[in-house]
């Protein structure tokens, strides 16, 4: 007899291990919810509610961590950390729904959170293109038609050069081509709508008739987004999460295209980094919902390199899986970013290994799409990571 630790990175692997030892199907269905452990953080819980919460979760065999001050009854609100299995949470939720002090609302919120963690969207539609989610990582190739982007500014300004680069990325395995007409690097100079339109629309018109993958438009301006979609773009990528131009959500809703809402802030100050990022992204999702955007058309991006310093960017990378709280597909845009340059002390054109590390790590944390400059290399990184993470399902032919 020799004990060993078994890693369950999803419910499927947990069930597979139970099947290997001969458990019956009925038993597996009963036992699976007991095998997944979740830690849930809740901020500013009224003290009376927190004490009831702890009592209820303890009775189910779980735990609730409270601050020391809670025992002295000297504070009105506390932050709490709830820990337990899926089964324990389900039992807790049923009890919370009949409790006072806002616990019914909290129970409903935890129920939604668990649903987001366990019921993942299975496909993403961009016009006539349909991509599976959860089977392999999607690759978004970056095509900047700008003179001043931090990595490839000035390289692809003409239609001929842009088409050549797009065709090259498609051949290398890109699933989506993301076209940007305005640099968003720190310190870049904003440009007018007219100038941005002049840069991107001719390129989109050419590419949409020449390449066989969907085009995304990287813009936060509603007019640019509208004209880009009319010219053939199938997706909008907004680095301000629908908050810079209030009309862009209406454009997305009208044309029913997917939108990637990225985390960004004017003032980069945080009380609790991941909690603040998730709340900011939830605000963007609420803006989208109010505008009539279908939830299945919303993708989220943590905004690596935007309104975050090196320490914060690295922390976001470590905790990427916490974005699953929102129940939306996750896009990671870490390619050649300053986080890599500062960590490795390397210039932009020498950050390919650092980018590869972020891509592989991001995939293991649940990222669905990676936005990259070096398509061929990152396709190989993604395919190898998918094969290790997902088994045979991850070795899908492109």
N, C-alpha and C positions, 0 to 999 in steps of 0.2 A: 504494500500500500504506500503510495507516494502522492501527496497532495500537490496540486499546482494551481496557480492563479489563471482564471479564464477571462478573457476580455470580450465584453459584449458591446460592440460599437453601434449596434442597432437591434431592434427587436427580432429581426430575421435571424441574426447570428445566435441570439439567445435561444430562439425556438429550435434552431438547427442543432445546438448542443443537446437540448432535451430529447430531440429525436434520436440522436446518436446513442443515447443510453437506453433507448427503448420505451420512453414515455408515450402514452397513448394521446391521440389528438385532443380528446376532451380534457385530459389533465393538463396538456400544454396550454390550452386556452385559459384555464383557471390559474395556472402558475405564472404565465408570462407577465401579467401586471405586477407581480410581486418581485420581479427581477430587475426592474428599471428604477433607478434612484434619481430623484430630482431635488435640487436646492433652489428655492424661490425666495428672492429678496423683496420685501415690501417696505416702502418708506413712509414715515409719518403716520403710524397706526395709533389711534387713540389708546391710551394705556388700558382702559377697561376692556377694550376689544382685544388687545394683545394678550392680556392675561387669560381671557376665555380661549383665544386661539391656541395658546400653549397647552392649556388643560385638555382641550379637545384632541390636539394632535398627539399628545403624550398617551392619551387613552387608546389611540389607534396603533401605538408602537413607534410613532415617529418622534420628531423633536422640533421645537421652536426655540431659537436662540434669541434672548433678550439682553439689553444692556443692564449693567449692574444697577443703574438708577431705578429700574422698574421695580426692584424688590423693596425700595424705600418709598415707593408711591409718590416720589417728589417731582415727577415730570408729567406733562399732559399727553405728549406723543412720543413714540419711540420707533426706531427702525427695527425690523425683525428679519430673521433668516429661518425659513421653514425647510425642514429636511425630511424626506420620506420616499416611499415607493409609490408607484402609480396607484396601486390598490389603496394605500393609506390616504392619498390625496382624494380619491373618489369618495371614500367614506367621510373624510373631513368636509368636503364640499356639501354633502347632504346635510350635515349638522349645521354648517355655517348659514345655510339658506333659511334656517328658522331662528337665527340669533339676531339680537339687536346691535346697536352701536356701529352700524355700517358693515357688519360682517356678512350680511346677505349679499351686498354689492361686491364685497371682496371674494366671496365664494364663486359668484358668477364670473368674475375676472380671472380667477385661478382656473376655473373650468375652461374658459376660452384659451388661456395660456397652454394648458395641457393639450387641447385640441390642436393648437398651432404646432406644438412639438411633435405630435404623433400622426397628424393627417396632412401630409405634404402634397402640394400641387404637383401633378404628374406630367404636365406638358405646358409649353409656351408657344403661342401662335403669333407669328409676325406676318400678317397678310396671308398669302397662300402657303407660307412655310410653317411647318409644325415641328417643334423640337421636343424630345423627351427630357424630363427633369428627373434627376436621381439615378439615371442609368450611366451617364457620362457627363463630363464637364464640357460646357459650351465655350468656344473660343471667340472672343470679339477682337478683331484686328483694328488697330488705331490708324486712321488716315487723317492727319492734320494738314489742311490746306491753308496754312498760316505762315507768315514770314518770321514769327517770333515764339513759336512753341518751344518749351524747354529742351526737348529732345530732338525733334525732327523738323523744326521750323525752317521754312523756305525750300524744302526738298521736293514737295509735290504740288506746287502752285498751279502748274499748267494742267489742262485736261489730259494731255498725253501721258505726263508723268504720274498723275493721279490714277489713271486707268491702268497703267503698267504695274504700279504698286498694289492696287486692289486685286488685279488678276493674279499677281504673285502670291498675295496672302491667301486668296481662295485656293490656289493650287497647293499651298502649304497646309491647308486644313482649316482656315477660318470659317466659322459658321455665320458670323455677322461682321459687317464692315461699319465702323463708327466714324462718321465724318465730322470734323470740327473746323469751324471757320474763324474762331476767336480764341486766342490763347487764354488759359485760365491759370497759368503759373503765377506764383506770388510776385507782385510788382508789375505785372503786365498792364498795358494800356488798353482800356475798353475801346471798342469800335462801334460805329453806328450800325443800325439795322441794314441800311443800304449797302454798306461795305461788306457786311457778313453775308448778305444775300448774294452779292456779286461774286463772292468767293465760292459759296457752297452749291448754289442752285445749278449752275452749268455742270459741275462735277456730278451731282446727284442724277441729273438728267442723262448724262452719258453712262454712268455706272449702272443705273437701273435697267438700261437696255442691253448691257454688255455682260454683266456678271450674274451668276446663278445663286447668289445668296442675298438675304435681305440687307438693306441699308438702314443704319441708325443715324439720326442727326443729333450731334452734341451741341445743344443750345439751351439757354434759359429764356430766350425771347419768343413771345407768342407768335409774332408775325413770321419770324424765320422758321419756327416749327411748322406753322400752317403751310407756308410755301414749299417747305421741304417735303412734307407729306404729299402735297398735291403733285410734286415732281417725282415721287416714287419712293420716298423714305417710308419704312414700315415700323419705325420705333423712334421715340424721343428720349434723349439722355440729358437730364437737367441737373447740373451741378449745384443748383440752389433749391432742389427739392420742392419745386412749384411755389416757392416763396418770394422770388425776386420779381417776377412778372405775374400779377394776379390773373391774367387772361390765358396763361398757357394751359392751365387745367381745363379750361373750356375747350381749347383746341384739341387736347387729348381726348376729351369726352366726345366731341363732335365726330372725330374721325376714328374713334374706337381702336387706337393703336396702343401697344404696350409703352409704358413710360418707366424709366429708371429714375428714382428719386434718391439723390445723393445727400448725405449729411454734410451740412456746412453751417457756419455761424459768422455773423459780423464781428462779434466780440468772443474770442476763444477762451472763455473762462467757464470752469466746470465745478460743480459741487460734488457730484459722483459721476465719473466719466461715462461709464456704460449706461447708467440709468438716464443721464441727460441725453446721450445720443439716441437711445431708444425712444425717449419721450419726444425728442425733436422729430424723429422719423415718423412717429405715430401722428404728430401734428400734420405732417405732409400727407400721410395716408388719409387723414380726416378731410383735408382740403380736397384730395382726389375724390373721395367718396361723396362729398357734398356737391362736387361738380358733375357727378354721375359716371365717374370712371369705374369700370368693372374691376373688382378686386383682383381677378385673374390677370389683369393687364398691368399690375403694379409690381415692380422689382425694386429692391432696396440696395443701397451702396453705402458702406460706413464712411466713405470719404477720406481714405488714407491720403495724407498730405494736405488736407484742407482744414484750417482752423484748429490744428493740433500740432504740438511740438513733437520732437523725436520720442520722448518718453511716452507720450500719449498715443502716438501712432503704433509703437511696439506693444503697448497694453491692449489696444484695439485688436491687433493681430492675434495676440494670445487668447483673446476672449471673443473671437468672431462667432462662435456657436451661440452666444447669448442673443444674437440678432434673430435667432429662430423664434424668440418670443413673439415676434410680429407675424409669423406665419407666411412670409413672402419669400420668393426666390431671392437669393443674394448674389450680387455682382461685386467682384473685387477688382479694384483698379490700383494695383501697386507697382506697375511696370516702370522701372527706371526711376522711381520716386526718390526724393531727397532723403527719406528714411533709410534707404539702402546706401546712398552716397555718404551720409553722415556716419552710419554704422561701420562701413567698410573703408571709408576715406577714399572714395573712388569717384571719378568724373562720370558724367551721364553715359558716355559710350563704353564704359567698362562695368556696367551693372547687370549684365545678363545672368551671372550666377546668383547674385542676390535676388533678382526677380524670380528666378527658378525656385529658390528656396521659399519665397512668399507664396508662389503659385501652388507648390506641392503642399505646403502647410495649410494654406487656405482651403484646399480641397478636402483635407482631412477634417477640417472644422465645419464643413457643410456648405461651402461656397458652390454655387451652381454655374456661374459664368465668370470667366477671367478676361479682363480687358488688357491687351498686351501689344507691344510694338514688335517683338521678335516672335512672329507666329510659328514658324517651323519648330524652333526650339521648345516653345511653350506647349505646342501640340504634343510633342514627344513627352515632355514632363507630365502633362495632364493624363495622357494615355497610360503611362507607367503607373502613376499614382492611382488612377481609376482601377487599373487591373489589380493592384494590391488591396485597395480599399473595398472594391465591390466584387471581386472574384471574376468569374467568367463573364458576368453581365457587363463588367467594365471594359471588356476587350471587344467593344463593338466596332465593326468596320465603318470607316468614315466614307 
